[in-house]
Amino acid sequence: AWWEGLGDPLLAELVERAAANNQTLAAARAGVREARALAGVADAETDPRIDLFRVAWEIDLFGGGRRSVEAAGARYEAAVESARDALLVVAAEVARNYVELRADQRRMAVAGDTIAVRERLAKQTRDRMASGLALEYDVAGAEAQLRTARAEIPRLRARIAAAAHRIAVLTGDAPTALVDRLTATRPLPGAPDVVPVGLPSDLLERRPDVRRAEREFHAATAEIGVATADLFPRFSLTGGASLQADRFSELFMADSVAWRIGAGVLMPLFNRERLYGRVDAATARADAALAAYRQASLQALEEVESNLVRYAQEQIRRRELERAAADQRRALQLARDLYERGLKDIVHVLAAQRALGETEEAQIASDAAAMLHLVALYKALGGGWTAADVMTES
């Protein structure tokens, strides 16, 4: 389970809660149960049919019944894969909102530090103006940047609350159920040292959407067999029971029951064009299902390759932004020193503060983007769930 490798027990707990209680997944599991029941119905259709005094059994000489059971079984397996795919989507959505919430908490912390710095600068500038060493223009600039920093706080609070509400709903809870736990400040989850990508052939076996497309193709090919079997005669064995007795009191005794056994043949002499049309339609559906399977396979490979590149390049970008932030902090310190010595005006300090804020924001966004690319990569790899997991509640 990839979420357990991110070093955040709370995130792992939330994903597991979503897997157990998410209502979209409950609907997907119901779909699996429905498909399993229909597969059982299709299998039962090949058994003899018995009513009070009649038995009928159609002999499956041309495989239509067997192919119908095969198609129903493949559709059941496709429903299982659809539920697995839904599990992957929900897990990734929980992780995405969790990462964004933690990134916004980090922005809140940076905004608090920025406000403290700008408050000191604004006070210092007002004091210098009172001493005749600064202009009102300088004070207005310092105050404007201070208010801009303060204005970020309500926006970030709203985003953090919205993410907490979304995570709660994904776990099957009321929107405010997890606010207290999620708003407690925690760092961003950490990336593992190694991402288990594996071979392309392994990927195609892991991805539930690819497996679902393969099962749907299987069902479509089986439907060709069902339609083809309708072109041939149907043979059935039928039997009936009648009651024979000399007296009314003996009518329902066991030895009063007389059985008749016979055979029947149903020839598809008419509507041949309609039957051939069904075969052609089934063949076309199978061709479409094969194309969908190939497209799902190609898309799976594309998503893995693209997210690998994004994740790797974001790591490079993060390192450069770390160096840039260090340089910007030094530039700000130098600008403040020069301003306090009267060698530069406040414009240089304000510009250095603004540049540092932009770099810190880019750094936070890059850290969050790297984790989101990693989550997308894990989702693209299709790992974390087995086919049995989707039916653990039944």
N, C-alpha and C positions, 0 to 999 in steps of 0.2 A: 504494500500500500504506500504509494508515493507520498501521501500527505503525512505519514508518520516519519519520513526522512527529512522533514523541513525544520525539525527542532523546536516545534511549538505544540505542546500538549493540548492547549485549548483549541487550536485549529483542528487537530486530529479528532478531538471530541466532537466538535461542531459538524465535521464531515460525517462522522458515524451517526450522529443524531439525525442529520438530514437523510442519510440512507435509510434509516428506520422509520422516519415520520413524515417525510416530504409527501405532499398530497399528489403531486404529479407522478411520483414513483408509485404511490398506492394505486393510481389509475393504470399505470403500466403493468403492475403485478396482476391487477384484475384482468387486463387484456391477455396476459399469459395464461391465467386460469381458464378464461374463455376458450382460447386456442387449444388448450389441453383437453377441455371437455369436448370440443368439436372433433378433435382427433379421435377421441374415444367413440363418438357417435359414428364417424366414418368407418371405424373398425367394426363396430357392431352391425353396420349395414351388410356386411358379408356373412353374418350368421343367419341360420334359418329363422323365419318369422312364424310365430305360432300364435294363433288366437284360440277361441274356445273349441272349435271343431275343425280347424284347418291349419295345415302346415305347408309353407312354401319356402323353397330354397333355390335361389338362382345360381347356376353353376358358372363360375368365373373362368370360362375356357380361354378368353382372349385378354385377360388381365386388366379389364377396366376397373374391377373392384379393388384389385391390389394397387393399381396406380392411383386410385382415389385415396386409399389409405396412406400411400406414400406422400401424396400432395398435402394431405392434412397434417401429417407428421412434420413435413418440411415447414409448413406455415406455423406450426407450434414452435419449432426451433427458431424461426424468424422472429416470432413474438418475444422469445427469451432474449434474443440479441437486441431487439428494440429496447427492452427493459434495461439491459446492460448499458446500452448507449445513453439512455436517460440517466442512469446512475453516474456515468462519467460526466455528463453535462452538469448535473446538480453539484457534484463534488467540485468541479472546476469553478462553478458560479460561487459557491461558498468561499473557496480560496481566493477568487478574484476580489470579492467584496471585502474579505478580511484583509488582504494586502492593501487595498485602497484605504480602508479605515486606519490601518497602522501608519500608512504614509501620511495621511492627513493629521494624525496625532503628532507625527514628527514635524510637520509644517507648523502645527500649533506651538510646539516647543521652540522652534526657530523664530516664529513670530513673536513669542514672548521675550526672547533674548533681544530681538531687533527693537522691540518697543522700549525695552530698558535702556539700550544704547542710545536710541534717538531721544528719549526723555532727558538723558544726561546732556546730550549735545544741545537740545533746545534750551535747557536751563543755562548751560554754559554760554550760549549765544545771547540769551537775554541779559545775563550778567555783564557780558562784554559790551552790549549796547548801552547798558546803564553807565558803564565806565567810559563810554565814548570810543570804544575800540571796535565796534561792529555797527552795521546799519540795520534799519528796520527790515530792509530787503532780506538780510541774512536770517533774521528771526522768522520772517514769513516762510522762507524756504525750509528751515528746520521744523517749524510747526506743521507744514504741509506733509512732509515725509513722515512725521510722527502720526498724524491722523490717518494717513494711507496705511501704515502698518496696523493701527488699531482696527481699521475697517475690515481687515482680513479675518479677524477672529469670529464674528458672527457667521460668515460664509463657511468657515471650516467647521464650526460647531454643527451647522445644519447638515453638512456633508457626512460628518461622523455619525450623527443620529440617523440619517437616511440609510447609511450602510449597515448600522446595527439593526434597524428595522427590517431591512432586506434579508439579512442573515437569519433573523428570528423566523421570518416567514418561510425561508428555505428549510429550516429545521422543523417546520410544522407547528411553531409556537405563535402566540400573539405578537404583533410588531414590537411592543415595548418590553417583552419578556426578558430579553438579554441585554438591555441597555446598560444596567449597572455593571455587569461582567465585562462587556465589550468596551465601555468607555474608560475602564482602568487602563492607564498607559502601559503599553508593552512595545518592544521593538519589532521591526519587520522580521518575518521568518527568514531563516538562513538557507542558502542553497547547499545541497550536498556536494561532496568533492567529485563524485562521478555520477553521470546520468546514464542509466542502462538502456542504450538505444537498441542494440541487438541488430540482427540481420533483417533485410527487407522481407524475406520469407517469414520470419518470426512476426514481423509487424502485421502482415496480412492475416496471420492466424489470431493475433491479439485484438485487432480492431473490430468492435462489435458491428459497426456499420458495414464493413466489408463482409463479415460473416453473415449478417442479415441478408445482404444482397446475394450472397452465394446460396443461402437457403431459399430465397425467393426464386432464384433461377432454377433450383432443384424442383420446387413446387410447380413452376411453369412447365418444365419438361415433363413432369408426371401428368399434368393436365393434357398434354398432347396424347399421351397413352389413353387417357379416359375418353377423349373425343374420338380417337381412332377406334377404340373398342366398340363404340356405338355404331360403327359401320357394319359390324358382323352380327350374325344371329345371336339371340339370347336363349339359352336353354335353362329350363327350370323343372324341378321336381316338386309336385304338389301332392298333397294328401288330404283326405277329408274323412270325417267320422260321422256316422249316422246312427240313430238309435232304432233298434229292432226288438220288439217284445210282443208276446202273445197277449199279455194283460197289462193294463196301465200301471199296476203296482210294480211290474218288473222293468218298466221303461228306463229307469235311471240306475239299474244295477250294472256292475262292471262288465258282465258277460253279455250285456245287451248292446254294447258299443261295437259297431262294425266299421273297419277302416278300408279306404280305397286309395290306392297309390297310382299316380299317373305321371306322364312327362308332357311338357309343353315347349313349343318352339315359337319365338317371336322373331319374325324376319323383318328387317328394316327395308321393305320394298319401296316405300314412298318417301318423299322428302329427302332424297339422296343429296340434292344440291345443298339443302340446309345442313346436313350432317358434314359434308365436305367443307362447307363454309366454317363450321365450328372447328374443324381440324386446322384450317388455314388461320383462323383467328388465334387458336391456341399456340400455333407455331410462331405467329407474329409476336404474341406476348412473351414467348420464350426468348425470341431474338432481342426484344426490348429489355428483358431481365438480364440477359447476358451483357448487353451494352451498359446497363446500370452497374453491374458487377465490375466490369472493366473500369468504368469511370470512378467508382468508389475506391478501387485499388490505386488508380493513378492519383486521386485526390489525397489518399492517405499518405502516399510517398511524398507528395508535394508539401503537405502540411508539416511533416516531420523535417524535411530538408529546410523549409523556410524558417521554422521555429528554431532549428539548430543554429542557422546563420544569425537570426535576430538575437538569440541568447548570447552567442559568442561575441558578436559585435557590440552588444550592450555592455558586456564586461569590459571591453576595451574603452568604450565611452566613459564608463564609470571611473576608471583609473585616471583618465585625462581630466575629468571634472573634479576629482579629488585634488589633483595638482593645481588646477585653476582656482579652486576655492582657497587653497593655502596661499597662492599668490595674491588673490584679492584681499585676504585678511591682512597680509603684509602691506599691500598698497593702501588700505584704509588706515592702518596705523601710521604710516608715513605721512599721509595727507593730514591726519589729525595733529601730528607733531608739528608739521609745517604751519598749520593754521594757528595753533597755540603760540607759535613763535612769531606770528605775524608775517610769514614769508609767503603764504598762499591764502586766498580768500575761501569762504565756506563752500563755494560752488564745487571746489575739488573734493571736499569732504563728502558733500551730498552725492556727488557723482560716484565716488568710491563706495559709499554705502549702498547705493542703488545697484551698482555692478555686483557687489558681494551678494545682495539679496537675490538677484537673478541667477547667479551661479549656484547658490545654495538650493534654490528652487529646482534648478536643472539637475542637481545632484540627487535630491530626493526623488524627483520624477524618474531619473535613471535607475535608482535602486529599486523603485516600485516596478518599473518597466521590465527590469531583468527578472524579477520574480514572476511577473505576469507572463513573460515569454516562457519561463520555465514551466509554469502551470499549463500553458497552452501546449508545450512540448509533451508533457506527461499525458495530457488529454489526447494529443495526436498519436501517441504511442499505444493508447488503448489499454494501459495497464491498471491494476488495482482491484479489479473485480473478476470473479469467475462466473460462469454460467449458473452455478448453483446458488450464488448469493442472491439472485433476484427472487428466489422462491423460498427464502428461509422462513418466511412468516406462514407459509401454507403447509 
